[in-house]
Amino acid sequence: MTTTTALRTETVSADPKYWDCPTLDADQHISESLGKRLELPESVDSDQWATEQNEALCRWFARLGHQQYEQAARDNTYNQENDLSANYVYSVFAPVDCSDWLWCDDVFVVIENHLGGDVRGNYGPLAVYRVDQLAETGFFDLVCGWYASPINSESVSYLADCEHPELQAANNRLSVGYSSHPTSEIRNLLWQGCEPVWSEQLGCYVARLADVPFAVRLVPTEPYYAC
């Protein structure tokens, strides 16, 4: 039988055919972690690279923040472990006297989304966001987590099963932040290497974990967003 109904929320989705390829929607991830984009002034051309407009951006940020700014970081998500639906380049601009831009208030993040093809080119118009304490927003959590729960929610033992110590330990390992790629952790937890299977009835994956005495549902989860 061909399965066609994917598990999907606004932010994460799972393909019934490939359990180990969950997707974190890039646009939604940016929106959830950084908030609303700023309207660009006429002095900034959205169709040019941020690196080509460094001075114009810094002048604009100085007017908004009443202090001087500089580019503190720039990277491409392609260079990091991620489950994103599309990669993007991000540039972080922080006050010049900021000791740690990750925890600094009032920083600006410039996003340039990749539109497909060779990652070395084909990027869309830049977008700018203003945030406090970037490290706490979830922006740098680029992977999906997973959550395991007992299959039968109507069982009289459901609540007790949810609190099973080995299940709770497994969920800790599958949460975003425990490892660089929670999906890889699932393979280390599976009973005798039996991979998860898709259940059309439940609309999720079903699996047996090595130290948990009952079968579980497996659903991908999004990072924690503080924005």
C-alpha positions as CSV (number, residue, x, y, z in Angstrom):
1,M,0.0,0.0,0.0
2,T,1.3,3.5,-0.8
3,T,1.3,6.0,2.0
4,T,0.7,9.6,1.0
5,T,-0.4,11.3,4.2
6,A,2.5,13.1,5.8
7,L,2.7,14.2,9.4
8,R,2.9,18.0,9.2
9,T,2.6,21.1,11.3
10,E,3.4,24.6,10.4
11,T,7.1,24.1,11.4
12,V,7.9,20.4,11.1
13,S,6.9,17.5,8.8
14,A,7.7,13.8,8.4
15,D,7.7,11.8,5.2
16,P,5.9,8.5,5.6
17,K,8.5,6.8,3.3
18,Y,11.6,8.2,5.0
19,W,11.4,8.4,8.8
20,D,15.0,9.7,9.1
21,C,14.4,12.7,7.0
22,P,12.2,15.1,9.0
23,T,11.9,18.6,7.7
24,L,12.1,21.9,9.6
25,D,10.4,24.6,7.5
26,A,13.0,27.3,7.0
27,D,10.7,30.3,6.6
28,Q,8.6,29.3,9.6
29,H,11.8,28.7,11.7
30,I,13.0,32.1,10.9
31,S,9.7,33.7,11.7
32,E,9.3,31.8,15.0
33,S,12.8,32.6,16.2
34,L,13.3,36.1,14.9
35,G,9.8,37.6,14.7
36,K,8.6,40.0,12.1
37,R,11.0,41.4,9.5
38,L,11.7,45.1,9.4
39,E,10.7,47.3,6.5
40,L,13.8,48.3,4.6
41,P,14.7,52.0,4.1
42,E,15.4,53.3,0.6
43,S,19.1,53.3,1.4
44,V,19.2,49.5,1.5
45,D,18.8,47.5,-1.7
46,S,17.2,44.1,-0.9
47,D,18.5,42.6,-4.1
48,Q,22.2,43.1,-3.2
49,W,24.3,41.0,-1.0
50,A,24.5,42.1,2.7
51,T,28.3,42.1,2.3
52,E,28.0,44.7,-0.5
53,Q,25.8,47.0,1.8
54,N,27.7,46.7,5.0
55,E,28.1,50.5,5.5
56,A,24.5,51.3,4.5
57,L,23.2,48.6,6.9
58,C,25.3,49.8,9.8
59,R,24.2,53.4,9.3
60,W,20.6,52.3,9.3
61,F,21.1,50.2,12.4
62,A,22.9,53.1,14.2
63,R,19.9,55.3,13.5
64,L,17.5,52.7,14.9
65,G,19.6,51.6,17.9
66,H,21.3,55.0,18.7
67,Q,24.7,53.3,18.8
68,Q,27.3,52.0,16.4
69,Y,27.0,48.6,14.9
70,E,29.4,46.1,13.2
71,Q,29.0,42.7,11.6
72,A,29.8,40.2,14.3
73,A,29.1,36.9,12.4
74,R,28.2,35.6,9.0
75,D,27.6,32.0,7.9
76,N,25.6,29.7,5.7
77,T,23.4,27.0,7.3
78,Y,24.7,24.6,4.6
79,N,27.9,24.5,6.7
80,Q,26.0,23.1,9.7
81,E,24.0,19.9,10.5
82,N,20.4,20.8,9.7
83,D,16.9,19.6,8.8
84,L,15.9,22.8,7.1
85,S,13.7,22.8,4.0
86,A,16.0,25.4,2.5
87,N,19.4,26.8,3.4
88,Y,20.1,30.5,4.0
89,V,23.0,32.9,4.7
90,Y,22.7,34.9,8.0
91,S,24.6,37.9,9.1
92,V,24.5,39.2,12.7
93,F,25.2,42.9,13.4
94,A,25.8,43.8,17.0
95,P,26.8,47.0,18.9
96,V,30.6,47.6,18.6
97,D,31.0,47.6,22.4
98,C,29.1,44.3,22.8
99,S,31.2,41.7,24.7
100,D,29.2,38.7,23.4
101,W,26.8,39.1,20.5
102,L,24.9,35.9,21.3
103,W,23.6,37.4,24.5
104,C,23.5,41.0,23.6
105,D,20.3,43.0,23.4
106,D,19.3,44.8,20.3
107,V,21.1,42.9,17.5
108,F,20.1,42.8,13.9
109,V,20.0,39.6,11.8
110,V,20.1,39.7,8.0
111,I,18.7,36.7,6.2
112,E,19.4,35.7,2.5
113,N,17.4,32.7,1.5
114,H,18.7,30.1,-0.9
115,L,16.3,29.6,-3.8
116,G,17.6,26.2,-5.0
117,G,20.3,24.8,-7.1
118,D,24.0,25.2,-6.4
119,V,24.4,26.5,-2.8
120,R,27.1,28.9,-4.0
121,G,24.6,31.1,-5.7
122,N,20.9,31.8,-6.3
123,Y,19.9,33.7,-3.2
124,G,16.8,35.8,-2.8
125,P,16.3,39.4,-1.5
126,L,17.7,40.0,2.0
127,A,15.4,40.4,5.0
128,V,16.3,42.1,8.3
129,Y,15.2,41.2,11.9
130,R,15.8,42.9,15.2
131,V,16.1,40.7,18.4
132,D,17.4,40.5,21.9
133,Q,19.6,37.7,23.2
134,L,19.8,35.7,19.9
135,A,21.1,32.6,21.7
136,E,17.8,32.2,23.5
137,T,15.5,32.5,20.5
138,G,16.0,29.0,19.0
139,F,17.5,30.5,15.8
140,F,20.6,28.3,16.0
141,D,18.6,25.1,16.6
142,L,18.4,23.9,13.0
143,V,17.2,20.4,13.5
144,C,14.0,18.6,14.5
145,G,13.7,16.8,17.7
146,W,11.5,13.7,18.4
147,Y,9.0,12.8,21.0
148,A,8.0,9.2,21.9
149,S,4.8,8.4,23.7
150,P,2.8,5.2,24.4
151,I,0.6,4.2,21.4
152,N,-2.7,3.6,23.3
153,S,-3.7,6.9,24.9
154,E,-7.0,5.1,26.1
155,S,-5.1,2.5,28.2
156,V,-5.6,2.6,31.9
157,S,-1.8,2.5,32.3
158,Y,-1.2,5.4,29.8
159,L,-0.2,8.0,32.3
160,A,2.1,5.6,34.2
161,D,3.6,4.5,30.9
162,C,4.3,8.1,30.0
163,E,6.3,8.4,33.2
164,H,8.3,5.2,32.6
165,P,11.9,6.2,33.4
166,E,13.4,4.7,30.2
167,L,10.9,6.5,28.1
168,Q,11.6,9.8,29.8
169,A,15.4,9.2,29.3
170,A,14.8,8.4,25.6
171,N,12.8,11.7,25.2
172,N,15.6,13.6,26.8
173,R,18.1,12.2,24.3
174,L,15.7,13.0,21.4
175,S,15.1,16.6,22.4
176,V,16.7,19.5,20.5
177,G,19.8,20.5,22.3
178,Y,20.9,17.0,23.6
179,S,22.8,16.3,20.4
180,S,23.6,18.0,17.1
181,H,21.2,15.7,15.3
182,P,18.4,14.1,17.4
183,T,17.3,11.9,14.5
184,S,20.6,10.1,14.7
185,E,19.9,9.3,18.4
186,I,16.9,7.2,17.4
187,R,19.1,4.6,15.7
188,N,21.0,4.2,19.0
189,L,17.7,3.6,20.9
190,L,15.9,1.1,18.6
191,W,15.2,-2.4,19.7
192,Q,17.4,-4.8,17.8
193,G,17.8,-2.2,15.1
194,C,14.2,-2.4,14.0
195,E,13.5,0.8,12.2
196,P,10.3,2.8,12.8
197,V,7.3,2.1,10.5
198,W,4.6,4.5,9.4
199,S,1.0,3.9,10.6
200,E,-1.7,5.4,8.5
201,Q,-4.2,4.8,11.3
202,L,-2.2,6.8,13.8
203,G,-0.7,9.3,11.3
204,C,2.8,8.9,12.8
205,Y,5.7,6.5,13.0
206,V,5.6,3.5,15.4
207,A,8.7,2.1,16.9
208,R,10.1,-0.2,19.6
209,L,12.8,1.3,21.8
210,A,15.4,-1.1,23.3
211,D,14.7,-0.3,27.0
212,V,11.0,0.6,26.8
213,P,8.7,-2.4,27.4
214,F,6.0,-1.2,25.0
215,A,5.7,0.2,21.5
216,V,5.6,4.0,21.0
217,R,4.5,6.7,18.7
218,L,7.3,8.8,17.3
219,V,6.6,12.4,16.1
220,P,9.1,15.1,15.1
221,T,9.2,18.2,17.2
222,E,10.3,21.8,16.5
223,P,12.9,23.7,18.5
224,Y,11.9,25.7,21.5
225,Y,11.2,29.3,20.4
226,A,11.4,32.1,22.9
227,C,10.5,34.9,20.5
